[in-house]
């Protein structure tokens, strides 16, 4: 199956027959066919794909820390840190490296294997980048994998991060190409893809996913997955975020995505990106244990671990440990 233009399938229309892609190429019709499968069939197929590439029941745990908060010049409609929105979030300068190291040590002690750092802004300033490079180098000495998200990079910045030993660079593409202008206007999808290409060229693994529940509908979710799955190669880590409707943002009044639709998105991500880590990311605090169990069945094998994400709460670590025990999951 080769890439082709987007196909809209009105409600009640018979979807295309499900066929396998040639190598890594997925078109919209093939992905919509996956979404259209009976729920249990989709879960079964996702679990089959998952077990073909990963050991069942193993889940990677990452801790995320906001190292520079608020005041971002971008207008991403979901983001509490945008200077365009009135969310009441205080602006904070870059956290000192020694303070970040304290958090990294605590994350390792709690069981995380990857430490992720997020700095709000369109792109990093030189003084901030130098400090982040120091953080990466020191955190690597603790035996943790490292990931940062700093906005758009140039080739030189990506090279310097790679030389510091950075394992992953996070740069989410957020949503489908057709829906992108409804979410953000201060940068384009191509801007994001350009940074991902520079990160790849520098030898850093890519962490890139999106957010669901912003009114994009199933067609938008199919478009998001198609964009990710057709990267060459797909991102090594794919965070699927459930929108947190933060007060003061344009999406504050959004209706929550149906739990089964969210689990379907996880399953389709797993099937189309079989060797990627698929992460349950933002919104997990509002998920029931039952929904999380469905997502693990659908092929999720990574979570953000710890009681805080960038600016929002996360599932309690003790609750996570109890859930792991109930489901027989083990950390990687």
C-alpha positions as CSV (number, residue, x, y, z in Angstrom):
1,X,0.0,0.0,0.0
2,X,1.5,3.4,-1.0
3,X,0.8,6.8,0.4
4,X,-2.2,8.6,-1.1
5,X,-4.4,11.6,-0.4
6,X,-6.6,11.8,2.7
7,X,-9.9,9.9,2.3
8,X,-12.9,11.1,4.3
9,X,-15.3,8.3,5.3
10,X,-18.7,9.7,6.3
11,X,-20.6,7.9,9.1
12,X,-22.2,4.7,7.8
13,X,-19.9,4.4,4.8
14,X,-18.2,1.0,4.4
15,X,-14.6,1.4,5.1
16,X,-11.8,0.0,2.9
17,X,-10.8,-3.6,3.4
18,X,-7.8,-3.9,5.8
19,X,-4.6,-4.7,4.0
20,X,-1.0,-4.6,5.2
21,X,1.3,-1.7,4.1
22,X,4.3,-2.2,2.0
23,X,7.2,-1.8,4.4
24,X,6.5,1.3,6.6
25,X,4.0,3.2,4.4
26,X,0.5,3.7,5.7
27,X,-2.1,5.7,3.9
28,X,-5.2,7.3,5.5
29,X,-7.5,4.6,4.2
30,X,-5.5,1.8,5.8
31,X,-5.4,3.6,9.1
32,X,-9.1,4.4,9.1
33,X,-9.7,0.7,8.4
34,X,-7.9,-0.1,11.6
35,X,-10.0,2.4,13.5
36,X,-13.1,0.8,12.0
37,X,-12.3,-2.7,13.3
38,X,-14.5,-4.1,16.0
39,X,-13.0,-3.0,19.3
40,X,-12.0,-6.5,20.5
41,X,-10.5,-7.4,17.1
42,X,-8.4,-4.3,17.2
43,X,-7.2,-5.0,20.7
44,X,-6.3,-8.6,19.7
45,X,-4.4,-7.5,16.7
46,X,-2.5,-4.7,18.6
47,X,-1.5,-7.2,21.3
48,X,-0.3,-9.7,18.6
49,X,1.9,-6.9,17.1
50,X,3.1,-5.8,20.5
51,X,4.2,-9.3,21.5
52,X,6.0,-9.8,18.2
53,X,8.3,-6.9,19.1
54,X,8.3,-6.5,22.8
55,X,8.2,-8.7,25.9
56,X,4.6,-8.8,27.2
57,X,4.0,-6.9,30.5
58,X,7.2,-4.8,30.4
59,X,6.6,-1.0,30.8
60,X,9.3,1.7,30.5
61,X,8.9,4.5,33.1
62,X,10.0,8.1,32.5
63,X,10.0,11.2,34.7
64,X,9.2,14.6,33.3
65,X,10.4,17.9,34.8
66,X,9.7,21.4,33.7
67,X,13.1,23.2,33.9
68,X,11.8,26.5,32.4
69,X,8.2,27.4,32.8
70,X,5.8,29.8,31.1
71,X,6.1,32.9,28.9
72,X,6.3,30.9,25.6
73,X,5.8,33.0,22.5
74,X,4.0,30.2,20.7
75,X,0.2,30.1,20.6
76,X,-0.4,26.3,20.9
77,X,-4.1,26.2,21.9
78,X,-3.7,23.4,24.4
79,X,-0.7,24.8,26.3
80,X,-0.9,26.4,29.7
81,X,2.6,27.9,29.2
82,X,1.7,30.1,26.2
83,X,2.0,33.9,26.8
84,X,-1.0,34.2,24.5
85,X,-3.3,32.6,27.1
86,X,-4.4,33.8,30.5
87,X,-3.9,30.7,32.6
88,X,-2.4,32.3,35.7
89,X,0.7,30.2,35.4
90,X,3.8,32.0,36.8
91,X,6.8,32.5,34.5
92,X,9.9,30.8,35.9
93,X,13.5,31.1,34.7
94,X,15.7,28.1,33.8
95,X,16.2,25.8,36.8
96,X,19.8,25.6,38.0
97,X,21.6,22.4,37.0
98,X,22.2,21.3,40.6
99,X,18.5,21.5,41.3
100,X,17.7,19.5,38.2
101,X,20.2,16.9,39.3
102,X,18.4,16.6,42.6
103,X,15.2,15.8,40.8
104,X,17.0,13.3,38.5
105,X,18.4,11.4,41.5
106,X,15.0,11.2,43.1
107,X,13.5,10.0,39.8
108,X,16.1,7.2,39.6
109,X,15.4,6.2,43.2
110,X,11.7,6.0,42.5
111,X,12.3,3.6,39.5
112,X,12.4,5.8,36.4
113,X,14.8,4.8,33.7
114,X,14.5,8.0,31.6
115,X,14.6,11.6,32.8
116,X,12.9,14.1,30.5
117,X,13.3,17.9,30.8
118,X,11.1,20.5,29.2
119,X,11.8,24.2,28.7
120,X,9.1,26.5,27.4
121,X,9.9,28.6,24.4
122,X,10.1,28.7,20.6
123,X,13.8,27.8,20.6
124,X,16.6,27.8,23.2
125,X,18.8,30.8,24.0
126,X,22.5,30.2,24.1
127,X,22.9,30.5,27.8
128,X,20.0,28.1,28.4
129,X,21.3,25.6,25.9
130,X,24.7,25.6,27.6
131,X,23.1,24.9,30.9
132,X,20.9,22.1,29.5
133,X,24.0,20.5,27.9
134,X,25.6,20.4,31.4
135,X,22.4,18.9,32.8
136,X,22.4,16.1,30.2
137,X,26.0,15.3,30.7
138,X,25.6,15.0,34.5
139,X,22.4,13.1,34.4
140,X,23.9,10.5,32.1
141,X,26.5,9.8,34.8
142,X,23.6,8.7,37.0
143,X,22.8,5.9,34.6
144,X,19.6,7.5,33.3
145,X,18.5,7.9,29.7
146,X,18.0,11.6,28.9
147,X,15.4,13.4,26.9
148,X,14.8,17.1,26.4
149,X,12.2,19.3,24.7
150,X,13.4,22.8,23.9
151,X,11.4,23.8,20.9
152,X,12.9,24.3,17.4
153,X,16.6,23.6,16.9
154,X,19.2,24.4,14.3
155,X,21.8,21.9,13.2
156,X,24.5,23.2,15.4
157,X,22.3,23.0,18.5
158,X,21.3,19.5,17.7
159,X,25.0,18.5,17.2
160,X,26.0,19.9,20.6
161,X,23.2,18.1,22.4
162,X,24.2,14.9,20.7
163,X,27.8,15.4,21.8
164,X,26.6,15.8,25.4
165,X,25.1,12.3,25.1
166,X,21.4,13.2,24.7
167,X,19.4,10.0,24.1
168,X,16.0,11.5,22.9
169,X,14.7,14.8,21.7
170,X,11.0,15.3,22.2
171,X,9.2,17.4,19.5
172,X,5.5,16.5,19.2
173,X,3.7,17.1,15.9
174,X,0.5,17.5,18.0
175,X,-2.2,16.7,15.4
176,X,-3.1,15.9,11.8
177,X,-1.7,18.2,9.0
178,X,-5.3,19.1,8.0
179,X,-6.1,20.2,11.5
180,X,-2.9,22.0,12.4
181,X,-4.1,25.5,11.9
182,X,-6.9,25.0,14.4
183,X,-4.3,24.2,17.1
184,X,-1.4,26.6,16.5
185,X,-0.6,29.5,14.1
186,X,2.9,30.7,15.2
187,X,4.7,27.8,13.6
188,X,3.9,25.2,11.0
189,X,4.0,21.4,10.9
190,X,6.9,21.7,8.5
191,X,8.8,23.7,11.2
192,X,8.4,20.7,13.5
193,X,9.4,18.2,10.9
194,X,12.5,20.2,10.1
195,X,13.7,20.1,13.7
196,X,13.0,16.3,13.8
197,X,15.2,15.9,10.7
198,X,18.0,17.9,12.3
199,X,17.8,15.8,15.4
200,X,17.9,12.6,13.4
201,X,20.9,13.8,11.4
202,X,22.7,14.5,14.7
203,X,22.2,10.9,15.8
204,X,19.6,11.6,18.5
205,X,16.6,9.3,18.9
206,X,13.2,11.0,18.3
207,X,10.3,11.2,20.7
208,X,7.3,12.6,18.9
209,X,3.6,12.1,19.2
210,X,0.4,14.1,19.6
211,X,-2.6,15.1,21.6
212,X,-6.1,13.7,21.1
213,X,-9.4,15.2,22.3
214,X,-8.9,18.7,20.7
215,X,-11.9,18.2,18.4
216,X,-10.0,16.6,15.7
217,X,-12.3,13.5,15.4
218,X,-11.3,10.1,14.2
219,X,-10.2,11.5,10.8
220,X,-7.8,13.8,12.6
221,X,-6.5,11.0,14.8
222,X,-5.9,8.9,11.6
223,X,-4.0,11.8,10.1
224,X,-1.8,12.2,13.1
225,X,-0.9,8.5,13.2
226,X,-0.3,8.5,9.4
227,X,2.2,11.4,9.8
228,X,4.1,9.6,12.6
229,X,4.0,6.2,11.1
230,X,5.3,7.3,7.7
231,X,8.4,9.1,9.2
232,X,11.5,7.3,8.1
233,X,12.0,5.7,10.5
234,X,9.0,6.3,12.8
235,X,9.8,7.9,16.2
236,X,11.5,5.6,18.6
237,X,9.2,6.9,21.3
238,X,5.6,8.0,20.6
239,X,3.7,9.8,23.4
240,X,-0.1,9.8,23.0
241,X,-1.5,12.6,25.1
242,X,-5.1,13.0,26.2
243,X,-5.9,16.7,26.2
244,X,-5.9,18.3,29.6
245,X,-8.4,21.2,29.1
246,X,-6.5,23.8,31.1
247,X,-8.5,26.8,32.1
248,X,-7.6,29.9,30.1
249,X,-6.6,28.0,27.0
250,X,-8.7,27.9,23.8
251,X,-9.4,24.2,24.4
252,X,-10.5,24.7,27.9
253,X,-14.1,23.8,27.1
254,X,-13.3,20.7,25.0
255,X,-15.4,17.6,25.5
256,X,-13.3,14.7,26.8
257,X,-12.5,12.0,24.3
258,X,-14.4,8.8,24.7
259,X,-12.3,6.2,26.6
260,X,-12.7,3.5,24.0
261,X,-11.7,6.0,21.2
262,X,-8.6,6.8,23.2
263,X,-7.7,3.1,23.6
264,X,-8.3,2.7,19.9
265,X,-5.7,5.4,19.2
266,X,-3.2,3.6,21.3
267,X,-3.9,0.3,19.4
268,X,-3.6,1.9,16.0
269,X,-0.3,3.6,17.0
270,X,1.0,0.2,18.1
271,X,0.0,-1.6,14.9
272,X,1.4,1.1,12.6
273,X,4.6,1.7,14.6
274,X,5.4,-1.8,15.9
275,X,8.9,-1.2,17.1
276,X,8.3,2.1,18.8
277,X,7.7,2.7,22.5
278,X,4.1,4.0,22.8
279,X,3.7,6.1,25.9
280,X,0.6,6.9,27.9
281,X,1.4,10.6,28.6
282,X,-0.6,13.6,29.7
283,X,-4.1,13.0,31.0
284,X,-3.3,9.7,32.8
285,X,-4.3,11.3,36.1
286,X,-7.9,11.4,34.9
287,X,-7.9,7.8,33.5
288,X,-9.4,4.9,35.5
289,X,-7.4,1.9,36.2
290,X,-9.6,0.0,33.7
291,X,-8.9,2.4,30.9
292,X,-5.1,2.2,31.6
293,X,-5.4,-1.6,31.5
294,X,-7.1,-1.4,28.1
295,X,-4.3,0.9,26.9
296,X,-1.6,-1.6,28.1
297,X,-3.5,-4.3,26.3
298,X,-3.6,-2.1,23.2
299,X,0.2,-1.9,23.2
300,X,1.2,1.0,25.4
301,X,4.5,0.1,27.0
302,X,5.8,3.4,28.4
303,X,4.4,5.9,31.0
304,X,5.3,9.2,32.6
305,X,6.0,8.2,36.2
306,X,5.9,10.7,39.0
307,X,3.3,13.0,40.5
308,X,3.9,16.0,38.2
309,X,4.3,16.6,34.5
310,X,5.3,20.0,33.1
311,X,2.5,22.1,34.6
312,X,-0.1,19.5,35.5
313,X,-0.6,16.6,37.9
314,X,0.1,13.0,37.0
315,X,-0.9,9.7,38.5
316,X,0.3,9.0,42.0
317,X,3.5,6.8,42.1
318,X,2.0,4.5,44.8
319,X,-1.1,4.1,42.7
320,X,1.0,3.2,39.7
321,X,2.9,0.6,41.8
322,X,-0.4,-0.9,42.9
323,X,-1.8,-0.9,39.3
324,X,1.4,-2.6,38.1
325,X,1.0,-5.3,40.7
326,X,-2.7,-5.8,39.9
327,X,-1.9,-6.2,36.2
328,X,1.3,-8.1,36.5
329,X,3.4,-5.4,34.8
330,X,7.1,-5.0,35.4
331,X,9.3,-2.0,34.8
332,X,12.0,-2.0,32.1
